[in-house]
Amino acid sequence: MGDIERLIDGFQRFQQQYYEDAPSLYRNLRDGQHPSTLLIGCCDSRVDPAMLLGCDPGDIFTVRNVANLVPPASKDRGLQGVLAAIQFAVEQLQVSRIIVLGHAQCGGIRALMERRIRRDGETDYLERWMDIAEPARERVLRQMPGASDAERRRACEQASILISLRNLEDLPFVRRAVEAGSLTLHGWYFDLVAGALLAYSPRADTFLPIVCPLLTEPALL
């Protein structure tokens, strides 16, 4: 089966599930959406938020971009798409939580850590976007001079989540909602190698497992 046919077949299964077998869900969604969660995730094809979290349509409002970044508040038109989606979720949908979901083996973070300069004169949009997380790269290089490349990338993947959380806190509409107690912010990290989910703990200042990995090999008795 070709790629296009596979996608069409997938939509037919979706149609069967939600329009024939259980039509009430989309009947209720026709007049609007009421998700309680905004999830800011990576556009990596291996990290689909709805699939990872077992969500139905309408459960989460999702923003996906390279390396799940939240840009700083800016008047630069090139950075307003993500900020506009966040504002819509907070002010119009009135979500009660925002989750920044990073992940292991992130290609955007790899590009940030390797920092290859284009020499053909073309604009490097990926590099410009990843500048948002440059403070994470600098911190990792400064604090982990003897670490391996893999260790540095993992540390940068997690440090960039904290940058996005700080940028969220700097948005006036987010700050007002947090101070009012109607909104909470969370930093999560999906370890796709181990199959585990970690969350940032401000108290411990580190990412701690909230869903531990399954054993991949039978335990020896």
VENFEN-V520906 format. One record per pair of residues at least 12 apart in sequence whose ideal C-beta (glycine too) atoms are under 6 Angstrom apart, sorted by the first residue. I is the first residue (numbers start at 1). J is the second residue. Records with the same first field share a line. If there is no record, write none. Layout:
I = J / J
//
This chain:
29 = 58
33 = 58
35 = 59 / 60 / 61
36 = 95 / 96
37 = 60 / 95 / 97
38 = 61 / 89 / 95 / 98
39 = 60 / 62 / 99 / 101
40 = 63 / 68 / 100
41 = 64 / 68 / 101
42 = 67 / 68 / 103
43 = 64 / 65
46 = 192
47 = 103
49 = 62
61 = 89 / 93
63 = 82 / 85
66 = 108 / 129
67 = 106 / 108 / 109
68 = 100 / 101 / 102
69 = 132 / 164
70 = 164 / 167 / 168
71 = 132
72 = 167
73 = 170 / 171
87 = 173
90 = 173 / 174 / 177
91 = 173
97 = 184
98 = 185
99 = 186 / 188
100 = 161 / 164 / 187
101 = 188
102 = 157 / 161 / 189
103 = 190 / 192
104 = 191 / 192 / 193
106 = 157
108 = 130
109 = 153 / 156 / 157
110 = 153
111 = 126 / 130
112 = 130 / 133 / 137
113 = 153 / 156
133 = 160 / 163
136 = 156 / 159 / 160 / 163
137 = 156
139 = 159
140 = 152 / 155 / 156
158 = 189 / 207
161 = 187
165 = 185 / 187
168 = 185
187 = 200
189 = 207
194 = 213
195 = 213 / 214
196 = 209 / 212 / 213
197 = 210 / 211
//
